[in-house]
Amino acid sequence: MSRAATKKFSSLMSKALLEQLKRQAEQNGQSVRFLMEAAVRHYLEVVVPSTQKVRPEIIALGEESIRENMDLMKRLARAK
């Protein structure tokens, strides 16, 4: 079984947050590294993609608004 390549890095975190992370790791019998990797993986796989997409219902509402207000938009465009 091969081990995944790792690279050491340094970062800063609020003292209170780091203490909370350490307590949680200890309570669950996990390492801080495990929790940090899980948090970063979740952020990259779930949070980032969800912030880069517009929800379909929002797109539908925008399209509906455009259809409903097309006449007004045309009149405003001619008024310029």
N, C-alpha and C positions, 0 to 999 in steps of 0.2 A: 504494500500500500504506500503510495507516494504522498509526501506532504506538500501542501500548497506553498508556493513561494511567498515569503513574507518580507516586508520592508519596515524597518523601524522609523518612526516619525515622532515629532514633538509638537504639541499644541497646548493651548491654554483653555481652561474651562473655569467657570465660577467655582469657588471653593465649596459652597453649599451643594451645588449640583454634583460635583465630583464625589463628595461624601455620601450623598444619596445613592449614587451609582454604585459605589463600593459596598454600601450596606445591602443594596438589592442583590448584588452579585453574591455576597456572602450568604445571605438568607436562602438563596436558590442553589447554592453550591456551584455557582458559575464563576467564570473569570471576568474581570473588567473587560479584557480583550474581547471575549465572546459577546458581551452585551454591546460593546462599541461597534463591533462588526455587524451585529444584528440590526442595530439602530441605523447605521449607514446604509446597509443593504435595503432596509425598509424605505428609507428616504429616497434612495436612487431608483428603486423598483416601483414604489407606490406613490410617493408624494410628488416627485418631479414629473412623472408622466401625467398625473392628474391636474397639475397646474399648467401644463402646456397644451391642453385640449379644451375646447369650448364644448360644454355639454350640449347634446343634440336638441334638448328642449329650449335652450337659449337661442340656438340658431333658428329653430322653428318660429319662436316668438319674434325674432328680428325680421324674418322673411314675411311673416304675417303683418307686421307693422308697416313694412315697406309696401306691401300690396294694398293695405287699407289707406295709406297716405300718399299713394303715387300721384293722384291728381293734384294734391296740395304741393308736393315736391316739384312737379312740372310747372305749376303756376309760380312758385317761388323762384325757380330757375329762370323763367322768362322775365321776371320782375327786375332782375339785375341789370 
